[in-house]
Amino acid sequence: MTVIMMALLLFLIPSKNSILEVFRLTDEPNVITKGNYGISLTIDLSYADAKFIEWLNEAKVPYPLLMVDTDLLKRSPTLVKVIQSKNIPIGLLGKNSDFYETHPSQLERDISTFSSIMKQPPLWFRTKDYVFLPEVTRVLWKEQINMLAASKIQTSKSELKLSKGDIVAIPYHQEERLQLKQIDQLIERNSFQPIEETIFGYSIKTKKSPK
């Protein structure tokens, strides 16, 4: 697994709602595990009950990057609506790496499902176990999707010491998740910023187009 430790060349493309999208151009596929500027928060999301959706609806900028499982997107239109209405950044949370090894066409189906529901392809992808096998890497490289791991994983039993460039991941699954009050405490203790700022040192400003 190769780690990007330097700034990457970008294309900046305004979308319909004035969100700036970032595409990676490197000489070879790379997995991003750490940035260079500040710290960012990501949430691995495969479960979202009413309390989580209420929490997300009340969240303030800068929002965490949500890495969302396609099964959750399919069964929770309310979650999709909140993400779209608030312009919350979202990426694709895949299955465990061994699942893609035994089901080689599944990743392309996951990307297609995400793109259909969210009306745009994912810019970020990570497997649930943070392992990127060669075939997964090949598909993501072809689709121009960034491979995103994490430098720190926050669980209910861990006490993180964060440093410049850290990309923090929080699990939020039915079988394992941080309590919402613990997420709030983590956000209150740290100055998180958008993932693009941490990796590229690029400040993103967004606004909705006038109706």
C-alpha positions, -999 to +999 in steps of 0.1 A: +000+000+000+015+033-011+010+064+009+006+099-006+029+122+013+030+151-011+005+176-027-014+162-056-023+178-089-060+187-090-089+194-114-115+217-098-149+213-113-179+233-100-210+211-098-246+222-102-249+232-065-215+250-066-197+222-047-160+219-058-151+184-068-115+171-066-100+145-089-066+130-083-039+128-110-008+108-101+017+087-119+003+056-103-025+045-080-020+056-044-038+053-011-043+085+009-038+078+046-026+112+059-025+148+048-002+177+054-024+205+068-047+203+099-069+173+107-101+159+092-129+137+104-146+109+085-174+086+095-178+051+082-215+048+080-235+016+074-263+023+100-284+054+105-313+055+128-336+084+135-312+098+162-283+098+138-303+115+110-315+141+136-279+147+147-267+150+111-295+175+103-283+197+131-246+193+123-226+225+116-199+232+090-173+219+086-191+187+082-173+153+085-168+133+053-194+106+054-182+073+039-216+056+033-225+020+024-247+016-007-271-007+012-278+022+036-283+047+008-308+023-008-329+019+024-327+054+038-340+081+014-343+104+044-305+102+050-299+109+013-322+140+014-303+154+044-269+149+028-281+165-004-299+194+012-270+204+034-243+196+008-226+172+032-195+156+016-199+120+010-178+091-003-184+054-009-178+029+019-172-005+004-173-040+018-143-058+033-115-064+009-120-102+008-155-098-003-144-080-035-118-107-040-145-134-042-170-110-060-149-091-085-177-073-102-193-060-069-172-028-067-184-016-101-220-023-090-214-004-058-201+026-077-230+025-101-255+023-072-239+052-055-239+073-087-275+066-094-287+075-059-265+105-053-266+118-089-228+119-092-200+094-088-181+091-056-149+111-052-137+090-023-137+053-015-125+031+013-131-006+021-145-014+055-112-030+065-090-003+049-073-028+026-071-021-011-064-052-032-049-049-067-082-055-085-100-029-064-072-004-070-074-010-108-112-003-109-109+028-087-080+041-108-100+036-140-130+054-125-108+083-111-119+077-075-096+086-047-086+057-023-089+070+012-077+052+043-071+068+077-042+076+100-062+073+132-094+053+141-115+065+170-134+038+189-152+039+222-121+023+238-094+045+223-081+080+233-065+096+203-036+120+202-040+139+169-012+155+149-010+177+118-023+159+087-043+132+106-074+117+089-096+103+116-121+076+110-151+068+132-171+036+128-208+039+129-223+005+122-252-014+138-227-038+155-201-012+164-205+026+167-194+056+187-222+072+207-233+105+192-223+124+224-188+110+220-187+122+184-198+157+197-170+156+223-144+147+197-156+176+175-156+200+204-120+191+214-105+194+179-106+219+150-115+196+121-116+208+085-126+195+051-106+166+038-094+186+008-078+212+031-060+185+051-047+167+021-041+195-004-040+227+017-069+239-005-098+259+011-132+251-003-160+276-002-195+265-012-229+281-016-262+271-030-273+285-063-302+310-060-336+295-068 
